[in-house]
Every structure is written in C-alpha cells, then in structure tokens.
Amino acid sequence: MKAKSLDKKFDDNQSDVVDEFDLSSIKRPNQIQKRVNVDFPTWMIESLDKEASRLGVTRQSIIKVWLAERLEQSTLNKQMQPTQKARG
C-alpha cells in the first residue's frame, strides 16, 4: 500500500491501519536489552524489595525506573548548565 492510500484510509477512519503493517519484526529504538550483573549490599536489596513490594512491582522494575529517572535528571542538569553559566 502506498503512503497516500494509507493516509487516506487513516484520515477517513475506514478501518484500523495497524492491520496494514508487519508487526512481527518491529523494534523499539534504544530498547535493546543487555544483561549486566551488579552486586548490592544486603541492606540495599532489602530496601529495594520493601519499596518494590509496596509499589507492587519487581525489584528489577524499580531499579530500572530509578536509574532511568536519575539519568534523565542528569541529562537535564547538563543541558541547563551552559544556560546558567551564560547568565552568571
């Protein structure tokens, strides 16, 4: 199907256009998994497990979310630093 035909089908709400795509080979960018081993002290594992249990998620999930939040914050801080220096 050509792009114009797909656009028209989507715009006209004729049907779900997802059926027009081969989703068997779809990949999300920057989402390739790589296994790493990290050693944590016992007290940290216990704290992680308590928090994960409180939130109803796995230990791995909470570690991933917290690391992602920290990395995003670090990126934002780095982006703002040149602006702050220019003002100072």
VEXMARVO-796314 format. One record per residue: residue number from 1; residue in one letter; x negated, y, z of N, C-alpha, C, O in turn. Coordinates in steps of 0.05 Angstrom, whole numbers. Layout:
BEGIN
<atom><nr>NUM</nr><rest>A</rest><n_px>X</n_px><n_py>Y</n_py><n_pz>Z</n_pz><ca_px>X</ca_px><ca_py>Y</ca_py><ca_pz>Z</ca_pz><c_px>X</c_px><c_py>Y</c_py><c_pz>Z</c_pz><o_px>X</o_px><o_py>Y</o_py><o_pz>Z</o_pz></atom>
...
***
This chain:
BEGIN
<atom><nr>1</nr><rest>M</rest><n_px>-17</n_px><n_py>-23</n_py><n_pz>0</n_pz><ca_px>0</ca_px><ca_py>0</ca_py><ca_pz>0</ca_pz><c_px>-18</c_px><c_py>25</c_py><c_pz>0</c_pz><o_px>-38</o_px><o_py>26</o_py><o_pz>14</o_pz></atom>
<atom><nr>2</nr><rest>K</rest><n_px>-11</n_px><n_py>44</n_py><n_pz>-16</n_pz><ca_px>-26</ca_px><ca_py>69</ca_py><ca_pz>-17</ca_pz><c_px>-19</c_px><c_py>87</c_py><c_pz>6</c_pz><o_px>3</o_px><o_py>85</o_py><o_pz>17</o_pz></atom>
<atom><nr>3</nr><rest>A</rest><n_px>-37</n_px><n_py>105</n_py><n_pz>12</n_pz><ca_px>-33</ca_px><ca_py>124</ca_py><ca_pz>34</ca_pz><c_px>-8</c_px><c_py>140</c_py><c_pz>32</c_pz><o_px>7</o_px><o_py>144</o_py><o_pz>51</o_pz></atom>
<atom><nr>4</nr><rest>K</rest><n_px>-2</n_px><n_py>150</n_py><n_pz>8</n_pz><ca_px>23</ca_px><ca_py>166</ca_py><ca_pz>3</ca_pz><c_px>48</c_px><c_py>150</c_py><c_pz>10</c_pz><o_px>66</o_px><o_py>160</o_py><o_pz>22</o_pz></atom>
<atom><nr>5</nr><rest>S</rest><n_px>48</n_px><n_py>124</n_py><n_pz>1</n_pz><ca_px>71</ca_px><ca_py>107</ca_py><ca_pz>7</ca_pz><c_px>74</c_px><c_py>102</c_py><c_pz>37</c_pz><o_px>96</o_px><o_py>102</o_py><o_pz>47</o_pz></atom>
<atom><nr>6</nr><rest>L</rest><n_px>51</n_px><n_py>98</n_py><n_pz>50</n_pz><ca_px>52</ca_px><ca_py>93</ca_py><ca_pz>79</ca_pz><c_px>61</c_px><c_py>118</c_py><c_pz>94</c_pz><o_px>78</o_px><o_py>116</o_py><o_pz>112</o_pz></atom>
<atom><nr>7</nr><rest>D</rest><n_px>51</n_px><n_py>141</n_py><n_pz>85</n_pz><ca_px>60</ca_px><ca_py>167</ca_py><ca_pz>97</ca_pz><c_px>90</c_px><c_py>171</c_py><c_pz>94</c_pz><o_px>104</o_px><o_py>178</o_py><o_pz>113</o_pz></atom>
<atom><nr>8</nr><rest>K</rest><n_px>100</n_px><n_py>165</n_py><n_pz>70</n_pz><ca_px>129</ca_px><ca_py>169</ca_py><ca_pz>65</ca_pz><c_px>145</c_px><c_py>150</c_py><c_pz>82</c_pz><o_px>166</o_px><o_py>157</o_py><o_pz>94</o_pz></atom>
<atom><nr>9</nr><rest>K</rest><n_px>136</n_px><n_py>125</n_py><n_pz>84</n_pz><ca_px>150</ca_px><ca_py>105</ca_py><ca_pz>100</ca_pz><c_px>151</c_px><c_py>114</c_py><c_pz>129</c_pz><o_px>172</o_px><o_py>111</o_py><o_pz>142</o_pz></atom>
<atom><nr>10</nr><rest>F</rest><n_px>129</n_px><n_py>124</n_py><n_pz>139</n_pz><ca_px>127</ca_px><ca_py>133</ca_py><ca_pz>166</ca_pz><c_px>145</c_px><c_py>158</c_py><c_pz>170</c_pz><o_px>161</o_px><o_py>159</o_py><o_pz>189</o_pz></atom>
<atom><nr>11</nr><rest>D</rest><n_px>143</n_px><n_py>177</n_py><n_pz>152</n_pz><ca_px>159</ca_px><ca_py>202</ca_py><ca_pz>155</ca_pz><c_px>189</c_px><c_py>197</c_py><c_pz>153</c_pz><o_px>205</o_px><o_py>210</o_py><o_pz>166</o_pz></atom>
<atom><nr>12</nr><rest>D</rest><n_px>196</n_px><n_py>177</n_py><n_pz>137</n_pz><ca_px>225</ca_px><ca_py>171</ca_py><ca_pz>133</ca_pz><c_px>235</c_px><c_py>152</c_py><c_pz>154</c_pz><o_px>259</o_px><o_py>145</o_py><o_pz>154</o_pz></atom>
<atom><nr>13</nr><rest>N</rest><n_px>218</n_px><n_py>143</n_py><n_pz>172</n_pz><ca_px>226</ca_px><ca_py>124</ca_py><ca_pz>193</ca_pz><c_px>240</c_px><c_py>99</c_py><c_pz>182</c_pz><o_px>259</o_px><o_py>89</o_py><o_pz>193</o_pz></atom>
<atom><nr>14</nr><rest>Q</rest><n_px>230</n_px><n_py>90</n_py><n_pz>158</n_pz><ca_px>243</ca_px><ca_py>67</ca_py><ca_pz>145</ca_pz><c_px>239</c_px><c_py>42</c_py><c_pz>162</c_pz><o_px>257</o_px><o_py>25</o_py><o_pz>164</o_pz></atom>
<atom><nr>15</nr><rest>S</rest><n_px>215</n_px><n_py>38</n_py><n_pz>173</n_pz><ca_px>210</ca_px><ca_py>15</ca_py><ca_pz>190</ca_pz><c_px>184</c_px><c_py>20</c_py><c_pz>205</c_pz><o_px>171</o_px><o_py>40</o_py><o_pz>202</o_pz></atom>
<atom><nr>16</nr><rest>D</rest><n_px>177</n_px><n_py>1</n_py><n_pz>221</n_pz><ca_px>153</ca_px><ca_py>3</ca_py><ca_pz>236</ca_pz><c_px>129</c_px><c_py>-1</c_py><c_pz>218</c_pz><o_px>125</o_px><o_py>-22</o_py><o_pz>206</o_pz></atom>
<atom><nr>17</nr><rest>V</rest><n_px>112</n_px><n_py>20</n_py><n_pz>215</n_pz><ca_px>90</ca_px><ca_py>18</ca_py><ca_pz>196</ca_pz><c_px>67</c_px><c_py>1</c_py><c_pz>207</c_pz><o_px>49</o_px><o_py>-6</o_py><o_pz>191</o_pz></atom>
<atom><nr>18</nr><rest>V</rest><n_px>68</n_px><n_py>-7</n_py><n_pz>232</n_pz><ca_px>47</ca_px><ca_py>-24</ca_py><ca_pz>243</ca_pz><c_px>46</c_px><c_py>-51</c_py><c_pz>228</c_pz><o_px>25</o_px><o_py>-63</o_py><o_pz>225</o_pz></atom>
<atom><nr>19</nr><rest>D</rest><n_px>69</n_px><n_py>-59</n_py><n_pz>218</n_pz><ca_px>71</ca_px><ca_py>-84</ca_py><ca_pz>202</ca_pz><c_px>54</c_px><c_py>-83</c_py><c_pz>177</c_pz><o_px>47</o_px><o_py>-104</o_py><o_pz>166</o_pz></atom>
<atom><nr>20</nr><rest>E</rest><n_px>47</n_px><n_py>-60</n_py><n_pz>168</n_pz><ca_px>31</ca_px><ca_py>-56</ca_py><ca_pz>144</ca_pz><c_px>1</c_px><c_py>-60</c_py><c_pz>148</c_pz><o_px>-14</o_px><o_py>-60</o_py><o_pz>129</o_pz></atom>
<atom><nr>21</nr><rest>F</rest><n_px>-8</n_px><n_py>-62</n_py><n_pz>173</n_pz><ca_px>-36</ca_px><ca_py>-64</ca_py><ca_pz>180</ca_pz><c_px>-44</c_px><c_py>-92</c_py><c_pz>188</c_pz><o_px>-28</o_px><o_py>-107</o_py><o_pz>200</o_pz></atom>
<atom><nr>22</nr><rest>D</rest><n_px>-69</n_px><n_py>-99</n_py><n_pz>182</n_pz><ca_px>-80</ca_px><ca_py>-124</ca_py><ca_pz>191</ca_pz><c_px>-93</c_px><c_py>-119</c_py><c_pz>218</c_pz><o_px>-115</o_px><o_py>-108</o_py><o_pz>219</o_pz></atom>
<atom><nr>23</nr><rest>L</rest><n_px>-80</n_px><n_py>-127</n_py><n_pz>240</n_pz><ca_px>-90</ca_px><ca_py>-121</ca_py><ca_pz>266</ca_pz><c_px>-109</c_px><c_py>-142</c_py><c_pz>277</c_pz><o_px>-119</o_px><o_py>-140</o_py><o_pz>299</o_pz></atom>
<atom><nr>24</nr><rest>S</rest><n_px>-113</n_px><n_py>-163</n_py><n_pz>262</n_pz><ca_px>-130</ca_px><ca_py>-186</ca_py><ca_pz>271</ca_pz><c_px>-159</c_px><c_py>-178</c_py><c_pz>275</c_pz><o_px>-174</o_px><o_py>-190</o_py><o_pz>290</o_pz></atom>
<atom><nr>25</nr><rest>S</rest><n_px>-168</n_px><n_py>-158</n_py><n_pz>260</n_pz><ca_px>-196</ca_px><ca_py>-150</ca_py><ca_pz>262</ca_pz><c_px>-200</c_px><c_py>-122</c_py><c_pz>273</c_pz><o_px>-221</o_px><o_py>-110</o_py><o_pz>271</o_pz></atom>
<atom><nr>26</nr><rest>I</rest><n_px>-180</n_px><n_py>-112</n_py><n_pz>286</n_pz><ca_px>-181</ca_px><ca_py>-85</ca_py><ca_pz>297</ca_pz><c_px>-200</c_px><c_py>-84</c_py><c_pz>321</c_pz><o_px>-201</o_px><o_py>-102</o_py><o_pz>337</o_pz></atom>
<atom><nr>27</nr><rest>K</rest><n_px>-216</n_px><n_py>-63</n_py><n_pz>323</n_pz><ca_px>-235</ca_px><ca_py>-59</ca_py><ca_pz>345</ca_pz><c_px>-233</c_px><c_py>-30</c_py><c_pz>355</c_pz><o_px>-228</o_px><o_py>-12</o_py><o_pz>339</o_pz></atom>
<atom><nr>28</nr><rest>R</rest><n_px>-236</n_px><n_py>-27</n_py><n_pz>380</n_pz><ca_px>-235</ca_px><ca_py>0</ca_py><ca_pz>392</ca_pz><c_px>-264</c_px><c_py>10</c_py><c_pz>393</c_pz><o_px>-281</o_px><o_py>-4</o_py><o_pz>404</o_pz></atom>
<atom><nr>29</nr><rest>P</rest><n_px>-269</n_px><n_py>34</n_py><n_pz>384</n_pz><ca_px>-296</ca_px><ca_py>45</ca_py><ca_pz>384</ca_pz><c_px>-306</c_px><c_py>49</c_py><c_pz>413</c_pz><o_px>-290</o_px><o_py>56</o_py><o_pz>431</o_pz></atom>
<atom><nr>30</nr><rest>N</rest><n_px>-331</n_px><n_py>44</n_py><n_pz>417</n_pz><ca_px>-344</ca_px><ca_py>47</ca_py><ca_pz>443</ca_pz><c_px>-332</c_px><c_py>29</c_py><c_pz>465</c_pz><o_px>-334</o_px><o_py>35</o_py><o_pz>489</o_pz></atom>
<atom><nr>31</nr><rest>Q</rest><n_px>-320</n_px><n_py>7</n_py><n_pz>457</n_pz><ca_px>-308</ca_px><ca_py>-11</ca_py><ca_pz>477</ca_pz><c_px>-320</c_px><c_py>-39</c_py><c_pz>476</c_pz><o_px>-309</o_px><o_py>-58</o_py><o_pz>487</o_pz></atom>
<atom><nr>32</nr><rest>I</rest><n_px>-343</n_px><n_py>-42</n_py><n_pz>462</n_pz><ca_px>-356</ca_px><ca_py>-67</ca_py><ca_pz>462</ca_pz><c_px>-366</c_px><c_py>-74</c_py><c_pz>490</c_pz><o_px>-378</o_px><o_py>-57</o_py><o_pz>503</o_pz></atom>
<atom><nr>33</nr><rest>Q</rest><n_px>-360</n_px><n_py>-98</n_py><n_pz>498</n_pz><ca_px>-368</ca_px><ca_py>-106</ca_py><ca_pz>525</ca_pz><c_px>-396</c_px><c_py>-117</c_py><c_pz>526</c_pz><o_px>-405</o_px><o_py>-131</o_py><o_pz>508</o_pz></atom>
<atom><nr>34</nr><rest>K</rest><n_px>-410</n_px><n_py>-111</n_py><n_pz>547</n_pz><ca_px>-437</ca_px><ca_py>-123</ca_py><ca_pz>552</ca_pz><c_px>-438</c_px><c_py>-130</c_py><c_pz>582</c_pz><o_px>-433</o_px><o_py>-113</o_py><o_pz>599</o_pz></atom>
<atom><nr>35</nr><rest>R</rest><n_px>-445</n_px><n_py>-154</n_py><n_pz>588</n_pz><ca_px>-446</ca_px><ca_py>-164</ca_py><ca_pz>615</ca_pz><c_px>-471</c_px><c_py>-154</c_py><c_pz>629</c_pz><o_px>-493</o_px><o_py>-156</o_py><o_pz>617</o_pz></atom>
<atom><nr>36</nr><rest>V</rest><n_px>-468</n_px><n_py>-144</n_py><n_pz>653</n_pz><ca_px>-491</ca_px><ca_py>-136</ca_py><ca_pz>670</ca_pz><c_px>-487</c_px><c_py>-148</c_py><c_pz>698</c_pz><o_px>-465</o_px><o_py>-152</o_py><o_pz>707</o_pz></atom>
<atom><nr>37</nr><rest>N</rest><n_px>-509</n_px><n_py>-152</n_py><n_pz>711</n_pz><ca_px>-508</ca_px><ca_py>-162</ca_py><ca_pz>738</ca_pz><c_px>-518</c_px><c_py>-140</c_py><c_pz>756</c_pz><o_px>-539</o_px><o_py>-128</o_py><o_pz>752</o_pz></atom>
<atom><nr>38</nr><rest>V</rest><n_px>-503</n_px><n_py>-135</n_py><n_pz>777</n_pz><ca_px>-511</ca_px><ca_py>-114</ca_py><ca_pz>796</ca_pz><c_px>-508</c_px><c_py>-126</c_py><c_pz>824</c_pz><o_px>-488</o_px><o_py>-139</o_py><o_pz>831</o_pz></atom>
<atom><nr>39</nr><rest>D</rest><n_px>-529</n_px><n_py>-122</n_py><n_pz>840</n_pz><ca_px>-528</ca_px><ca_py>-131</ca_py><ca_pz>868</ca_pz><c_px>-519</c_px><c_py>-108</c_py><c_pz>886</c_pz><o_px>-531</o_px><o_py>-86</o_py><o_pz>885</o_pz></atom>
<atom><nr>40</nr><rest>F</rest><n_px>-498</n_px><n_py>-113</n_py><n_pz>902</n_pz><ca_px>-488</ca_px><ca_py>-94</ca_py><ca_pz>921</ca_pz><c_px>-492</c_px><c_py>-104</c_py><c_pz>949</c_pz><o_px>-491</o_px><o_py>-128</o_py><o_pz>953</o_pz></atom>
<atom><nr>41</nr><rest>P</rest><n_px>-496</n_px><n_py>-86</n_py><n_pz>968</n_pz><ca_px>-497</ca_px><ca_py>-95</ca_py><ca_pz>996</ca_pz><c_px>-469</c_px><c_py>-105</c_py><c_pz>1004</c_pz><o_px>-449</o_px><o_py>-97</o_py><o_pz>993</o_pz></atom>
<atom><nr>42</nr><rest>T</rest><n_px>-469</n_px><n_py>-123</n_py><n_pz>1024</n_pz><ca_px>-444</ca_px><ca_py>-135</ca_py><ca_pz>1033</ca_pz><c_px>-423</c_px><c_py>-115</c_py><c_pz>1041</c_pz><o_px>-399</o_px><o_py>-117</o_py><o_pz>1035</o_pz></atom>
<atom><nr>43</nr><rest>W</rest><n_px>-432</n_px><n_py>-94</n_py><n_pz>1056</n_pz><ca_px>-412</ca_px><ca_py>-74</ca_py><ca_pz>1065</ca_pz><c_px>-399</c_px><c_py>-60</c_py><c_pz>1041</c_pz><o_px>-375</o_px><o_py>-53</o_py><o_pz>1043</o_pz></atom>
<atom><nr>44</nr><rest>M</rest><n_px>-414</n_px><n_py>-57</n_py><n_pz>1019</n_pz><ca_px>-402</ca_px><ca_py>-43</ca_py><ca_pz>996</ca_pz><c_px>-381</c_px><c_py>-62</c_py><c_pz>982</c_pz><o_px>-360</o_px><o_py>-52</o_py><o_pz>974</o_pz></atom>
<atom><nr>45</nr><rest>I</rest><n_px>-388</n_px><n_py>-87</n_py><n_pz>980</n_pz><ca_px>-369</ca_px><ca_py>-106</ca_py><ca_pz>969</ca_pz><c_px>-343</c_px><c_py>-107</c_py><c_pz>985</c_pz><o_px>-321</o_px><o_py>-107</o_py><o_pz>974</o_pz></atom>
<atom><nr>46</nr><rest>E</rest><n_px>-346</n_px><n_py>-108</n_py><n_pz>1012</n_pz><ca_px>-323</ca_px><ca_py>-108</ca_py><ca_pz>1029</ca_pz><c_px>-306</c_px><c_py>-83</c_py><c_pz>1026</c_pz><o_px>-281</o_px><o_py>-85</o_py><o_pz>1025</o_pz></atom>
<atom><nr>47</nr><rest>S</rest><n_px>-319</n_px><n_py>-60</n_py><n_pz>1024</n_pz><ca_px>-304</ca_px><ca_py>-35</ca_py><ca_pz>1019</ca_pz><c_px>-290</c_px><c_py>-34</c_py><c_pz>992</c_pz><o_px>-267</o_px><o_py>-26</o_py><o_pz>990</o_pz></atom>
<atom><nr>48</nr><rest>L</rest><n_px>-304</n_px><n_py>-44</n_py><n_pz>972</n_pz><ca_px>-292</ca_px><ca_py>-45</ca_py><ca_pz>945</ca_pz><c_px>-268</c_px><c_py>-64</c_py><c_pz>945</c_pz><o_px>-247</o_px><o_py>-58</o_py><o_pz>933</o_pz></atom>
<atom><nr>49</nr><rest>D</rest><n_px>-271</n_px><n_py>-87</n_py><n_pz>958</n_pz><ca_px>-249</ca_px><ca_py>-106</ca_py><ca_pz>959</ca_pz><c_px>-225</c_px><c_py>-95</c_py><c_pz>974</c_pz><o_px>-202</o_px><o_py>-99</o_py><o_pz>965</o_pz></atom>
<atom><nr>50</nr><rest>K</rest><n_px>-229</n_px><n_py>-80</n_py><n_pz>996</n_pz><ca_px>-207</ca_px><ca_py>-68</ca_py><ca_pz>1010</ca_pz><c_px>-192</c_px><c_py>-47</c_py><c_pz>993</c_pz><o_px>-168</o_px><o_py>-47</o_py><o_pz>992</o_pz></atom>
<atom><nr>51</nr><rest>E</rest><n_px>-208</n_px><n_py>-31</n_py><n_pz>980</n_pz><ca_px>-196</ca_px><ca_py>-10</ca_py><ca_pz>963</ca_pz><c_px>-181</c_px><c_py>-22</c_py><c_pz>939</c_pz><o_px>-159</o_px><o_py>-14</o_py><o_pz>932</o_pz></atom>
<atom><nr>52</nr><rest>A</rest><n_px>-194</n_px><n_py>-42</n_py><n_pz>927</n_pz><ca_px>-182</ca_px><ca_py>-56</ca_py><ca_pz>904</ca_pz><c_px>-155</c_px><c_py>-69</c_py><c_pz>913</c_pz><o_px>-135</o_px><o_py>-67</o_py><o_pz>898</o_pz></atom>
<atom><nr>53</nr><rest>S</rest><n_px>-155</n_px><n_py>-82</n_py><n_pz>936</n_pz><ca_px>-131</ca_px><ca_py>-94</ca_py><ca_pz>946</ca_pz><c_px>-109</c_px><c_py>-74</c_py><c_pz>952</c_pz><o_px>-86</o_px><o_py>-78</o_py><o_pz>945</o_pz></atom>
<atom><nr>54</nr><rest>R</rest><n_px>-117</n_px><n_py>-51</n_py><n_pz>963</n_pz><ca_px>-98</ca_px><ca_py>-30</ca_py><ca_pz>969</ca_pz><c_px>-85</c_px><c_py>-20</c_py><c_pz>944</c_pz><o_px>-61</o_px><o_py>-14</o_py><o_pz>943</o_pz></atom>
<atom><nr>55</nr><rest>L</rest><n_px>-101</n_px><n_py>-18</n_py><n_pz>922</n_pz><ca_px>-90</ca_px><ca_py>-8</ca_py><ca_pz>897</ca_pz><c_px>-78</c_px><c_py>-30</c_py><c_pz>879</c_pz><o_px>-65</o_px><o_py>-24</o_py><o_pz>859</o_pz></atom>
<atom><nr>56</nr><rest>G</rest><n_px>-82</n_px><n_py>-55</n_py><n_pz>887</n_pz><ca_px>-70</ca_px><ca_py>-77</ca_py><ca_pz>871</ca_pz><c_px>-85</c_px><c_py>-82</c_py><c_pz>846</c_pz><o_px>-74</o_px><o_py>-90</o_py><o_pz>826</o_pz></atom>
<atom><nr>57</nr><rest>V</rest><n_px>-112</n_px><n_py>-78</n_py><n_pz>846</n_pz><ca_px>-128</ca_px><ca_py>-83</ca_py><ca_pz>823</ca_pz><c_px>-152</c_px><c_py>-101</c_py><c_pz>831</c_pz><o_px>-155</o_px><o_py>-107</o_py><o_pz>854</o_pz></atom>
<atom><nr>58</nr><rest>T</rest><n_px>-167</n_px><n_py>-109</n_py><n_pz>811</n_pz><ca_px>-190</ca_px><ca_py>-126</ca_py><ca_pz>817</ca_pz><c_px>-214</c_px><c_py>-109</c_py><c_pz>825</c_pz><o_px>-215</o_px><o_py>-85</o_py><o_pz>819</o_pz></atom>
<atom><nr>59</nr><rest>R</rest><n_px>-233</n_px><n_py>-122</n_py><n_pz>837</n_pz><ca_px>-258</ca_px><ca_py>-108</ca_py><ca_pz>844</ca_pz><c_px>-272</c_px><c_py>-97</c_py><c_pz>819</c_pz><o_px>-281</o_px><o_py>-74</o_py><o_pz>818</o_pz></atom>
<atom><nr>60</nr><rest>Q</rest><n_px>-272</n_px><n_py>-113</n_py><n_pz>798</n_pz><ca_px>-285</ca_px><ca_py>-104</ca_py><ca_pz>773</ca_pz><c_px>-271</c_px><c_py>-80</c_py><c_pz>762</c_pz><o_px>-284</o_px><o_py>-61</o_py><o_pz>752</o_pz></atom>
<atom><nr>61</nr><rest>S</rest><n_px>-244</n_px><n_py>-79</n_py><n_pz>763</n_pz><ca_px>-229</ca_px><ca_py>-56</ca_py><ca_pz>753</ca_pz><c_px>-236</c_px><c_py>-31</c_py><c_pz>767</c_pz><o_px>-240</o_px><o_py>-10</o_py><o_pz>755</o_pz></atom>
<atom><nr>62</nr><rest>I</rest><n_px>-237</n_px><n_py>-32</n_py><n_pz>794</n_pz><ca_px>-243</ca_px><ca_py>-8</ca_py><ca_pz>809</ca_pz><c_px>-271</c_px><c_py>2</c_py><c_pz>804</c_pz><o_px>-276</o_px><o_py>26</o_py><o_pz>803</o_pz></atom>
<atom><nr>63</nr><rest>I</rest><n_px>-290</n_px><n_py>-17</n_py><n_pz>801</n_pz><ca_px>-318</ca_px><ca_py>-9</ca_py><ca_pz>795</ca_pz><c_px>-319</c_px><c_py>5</c_py><c_pz>768</c_pz><o_px>-331</o_px><o_py>26</o_py><o_pz>766</o_pz></atom>
<atom><nr>64</nr><rest>K</rest><n_px>-305</n_px><n_py>-6</n_py><n_pz>748</n_pz><ca_px>-306</ca_px><ca_py>6</ca_py><ca_pz>722</ca_pz><c_px>-293</c_px><c_py>34</c_py><c_pz>722</c_pz><o_px>-304</o_px><o_py>53</o_py><o_pz>710</o_pz></atom>
<atom><nr>65</nr><rest>V</rest><n_px>-270</n_px><n_py>37</n_py><n_pz>735</n_pz><ca_px>-256</ca_px><ca_py>62</ca_py><ca_pz>736</ca_pz><c_px>-273</c_px><c_py>83</c_py><c_pz>750</c_pz><o_px>-277</o_px><o_py>106</o_py><o_pz>740</o_pz></atom>
<atom><nr>66</nr><rest>W</rest><n_px>-284</n_px><n_py>76</n_py><n_pz>773</n_pz><ca_px>-301</ca_px><ca_py>95</ca_py><ca_pz>788</ca_pz><c_px>-326</c_px><c_py>103</c_py><c_pz>773</c_pz><o_px>-333</o_px><o_py>127</o_py><o_pz>773</o_pz></atom>
<atom><nr>67</nr><rest>L</rest><n_px>-339</n_px><n_py>84</n_py><n_pz>760</n_pz><ca_px>-362</ca_px><ca_py>91</ca_py><ca_pz>744</ca_pz><c_px>-355</c_px><c_py>109</c_py><c_pz>721</c_pz><o_px>-369</o_px><o_py>128</o_py><o_pz>715</o_pz></atom>
<atom><nr>68</nr><rest>A</rest><n_px>-333</n_px><n_py>103</n_py><n_pz>707</n_pz><ca_px>-324</ca_px><ca_py>119</ca_py><ca_pz>685</ca_pz><c_px>-318</c_px><c_py>148</c_py><c_pz>694</c_pz><o_px>-325</o_px><o_py>167</o_py><o_pz>681</o_pz></atom>
<atom><nr>69</nr><rest>E</rest><n_px>-304</n_px><n_py>150</n_py><n_pz>717</n_pz><ca_px>-298</ca_px><ca_py>177</ca_py><ca_pz>727</ca_pz><c_px>-323</c_px><c_py>193</c_py><c_pz>733</c_pz><o_px>-325</o_px><o_py>216</o_py><o_pz>726</o_pz></atom>
<atom><nr>70</nr><rest>R</rest><n_px>-343</n_px><n_py>180</n_py><n_pz>745</n_pz><ca_px>-368</ca_px><ca_py>193</ca_py><ca_pz>752</ca_pz><c_px>-383</c_px><c_py>201</c_py><c_pz>727</c_pz><o_px>-394</o_px><o_py>223</o_py><o_pz>726</o_pz></atom>
<atom><nr>71</nr><rest>L</rest><n_px>-384</n_px><n_py>184</n_py><n_pz>707</n_pz><ca_px>-398</ca_px><ca_py>190</ca_py><ca_pz>682</ca_pz><c_px>-384</c_px><c_py>213</c_py><c_pz>668</c_pz><o_px>-398</o_px><o_py>231</o_py><o_pz>657</o_pz></atom>
<atom><nr>72</nr><rest>E</rest><n_px>-358</n_px><n_py>214</n_py><n_pz>668</n_pz><ca_px>-343</ca_px><ca_py>236</ca_py><ca_pz>655</ca_pz><c_px>-349</c_px><c_py>262</c_py><c_pz>669</c_pz><o_px>-353</o_px><o_py>283</o_py><o_pz>657</o_pz></atom>
<atom><nr>73</nr><rest>Q</rest><n_px>-349</n_px><n_py>261</n_py><n_pz>696</n_pz><ca_px>-354</ca_px><ca_py>285</ca_py><ca_pz>712</ca_pz><c_px>-383</c_px><c_py>295</c_py><c_pz>707</c_pz><o_px>-387</o_px><o_py>319</o_py><o_pz>704</o_pz></atom>
<atom><nr>74</nr><rest>S</rest><n_px>-401</n_px><n_py>276</n_py><n_pz>705</n_pz><ca_px>-429</ca_px><ca_py>284</ca_py><ca_pz>700</ca_pz><c_px>-432</c_px><c_py>297</c_py><c_pz>672</c_pz><o_px>-446</o_px><o_py>316</o_py><o_pz>669</o_pz></atom>
<atom><nr>75</nr><rest>T</rest><n_px>-417</n_px><n_py>286</n_py><n_pz>653</n_pz><ca_px>-418</ca_px><ca_py>298</ca_py><ca_pz>626</ca_pz><c_px>-406</c_px><c_py>326</c_py><c_pz>626</c_pz><o_px>-417</o_px><o_py>344</o_py><o_pz>614</o_pz></atom>
<atom><nr>76</nr><rest>L</rest><n_px>-384</n_px><n_py>329</n_py><n_pz>640</n_pz><ca_px>-372</ca_px><ca_py>356</ca_py><ca_pz>642</ca_pz><c_px>-390</c_px><c_py>376</c_py><c_pz>656</c_pz><o_px>-393</o_px><o_py>399</o_py><o_pz>647</o_pz></atom>
<atom><nr>77</nr><rest>N</rest><n_px>-403</n_px><n_py>367</n_py><n_pz>677</n_pz><ca_px>-422</ca_px><ca_py>385</ca_py><ca_pz>691</ca_pz><c_px>-445</c_px><c_py>393</c_py><c_pz>673</c_pz><o_px>-453</o_px><o_py>417</o_py><o_pz>673</o_pz></atom>
<atom><nr>78</nr><rest>K</rest><n_px>-455</n_px><n_py>375</n_py><n_pz>657</n_pz><ca_px>-477</ca_px><ca_py>381</ca_py><ca_pz>639</ca_pz><c_px>-468</c_px><c_py>401</c_py><c_pz>618</c_pz><o_px>-483</o_px><o_py>419</o_py><o_pz>610</o_pz></atom>
<atom><nr>79</nr><rest>Q</rest><n_px>-444</n_px><n_py>398</n_py><n_pz>608</n_pz><ca_px>-433</ca_px><ca_py>416</ca_py><ca_pz>588</ca_pz><c_px>-429</c_px><c_py>444</c_py><c_pz>599</c_pz><o_px>-432</o_px><o_py>463</o_py><o_pz>584</o_pz></atom>
<atom><nr>80</nr><rest>M</rest><n_px>-422</n_px><n_py>446</n_py><n_pz>624</n_pz><ca_px>-417</ca_px><ca_py>472</ca_py><ca_pz>636</ca_pz><c_px>-443</c_px><c_py>487</c_py><c_pz>644</c_pz><o_px>-442</o_px><o_py>511</o_py><o_pz>646</o_pz></atom>
<atom><nr>81</nr><rest>Q</rest><n_px>-464</n_px><n_py>473</n_py><n_pz>650</n_pz><ca_px>-489</ca_px><ca_py>485</ca_py><ca_pz>659</ca_pz><c_px>-500</c_px><c_py>507</c_py><c_pz>641</c_pz><o_px>-507</o_px><o_py>528</o_py><o_pz>651</o_pz></atom>
<atom><nr>82</nr><rest>P</rest><n_px>-502</n_px><n_py>503</n_py><n_pz>615</n_pz><ca_px>-512</ca_px><ca_py>524</ca_py><ca_pz>598</ca_pz><c_px>-495</c_px><c_py>549</c_py><c_pz>599</c_pz><o_px>-505</o_px><o_py>572</o_py><o_pz>598</o_pz></atom>
<atom><nr>83</nr><rest>T</rest><n_px>-468</n_px><n_py>546</n_py><n_pz>602</n_pz><ca_px>-450</ca_px><ca_py>569</ca_py><ca_pz>604</ca_pz><c_px>-455</c_px><c_py>584</c_py><c_pz>630</c_pz><o_px>-456</o_px><o_py>608</o_py><o_pz>630</o_pz></atom>
<atom><nr>84</nr><rest>Q</rest><n_px>-459</n_px><n_py>569</n_py><n_pz>651</n_pz><ca_px>-463</ca_px><ca_py>582</ca_py><ca_pz>677</ca_pz><c_px>-490</c_px><c_py>596</c_py><c_pz>678</c_pz><o_px>-492</o_px><o_py>618</o_py><o_pz>689</o_pz></atom>
<atom><nr>85</nr><rest>K</rest><n_px>-511</n_px><n_py>585</n_py><n_pz>665</n_pz><ca_px>-537</ca_px><ca_py>598</ca_py><ca_pz>664</ca_pz><c_px>-536</c_px><c_py>624</c_py><c_pz>648</c_pz><o_px>-549</o_px><o_py>644</o_py><o_pz>655</o_pz></atom>
<atom><nr>86</nr><rest>A</rest><n_px>-520</n_px><n_py>623</n_py><n_pz>627</n_pz><ca_px>-518</ca_px><ca_py>647</ca_py><ca_pz>610</ca_pz><c_px>-505</c_px><c_py>670</c_py><c_pz>625</c_pz><o_px>-511</o_px><o_py>693</o_py><o_pz>620</o_pz></atom>
<atom><nr>87</nr><rest>R</rest><n_px>-486</n_px><n_py>664</n_py><n_pz>642</n_pz><ca_px>-472</ca_px><ca_py>684</ca_py><ca_pz>658</ca_pz><c_px>-489</c_px><c_py>695</c_py><c_pz>680</c_pz><o_px>-487</o_px><o_py>719</o_py><o_pz>688</o_pz></atom>
<atom><nr>88</nr><rest>G</rest><n_px>-508</n_px><n_py>678</n_py><n_pz>691</n_pz><ca_px>-523</ca_px><ca_py>686</ca_py><ca_pz>715</ca_pz><c_px>-545</c_px><c_py>705</c_py><c_pz>707</c_pz><o_px>-560</o_px><o_py>713</o_py><o_pz>725</o_pz></atom>
***
